[in-house]
Amino acid sequence: MSILVNTHNDVEERLLIAFLNSHRLDYKSGTAGKDDIEAFIDQYNQELSEAESKIDSGDYLSQEEVENLFATRRKKLE
């Protein structure tokens, strides 16, 4: 999964980079060019298509199942 983020100032950028580093997340920094944005959009659209295919085939969780999953997760963290 990819996320394209545009910060508004240096403080936001430093904060975001510190967060990413603290969680050992991989990221690519710099100014996104047209090719980067197009690659991001292509990958994003591919992920949406894959998700829609899964939903169409019945591979998804109901709202009740999601709520139970999060409730169980919360209990484990306490």
Protein Blocks (a to p, Z undefined) as FASTA:
>chain_A
ZZddddfbfklmmmmmmmmmmnopacdedjddfklmmmmmmmmmmmmmmmmmmmmnopac
dfklmmmmmmmmmmmmZZ
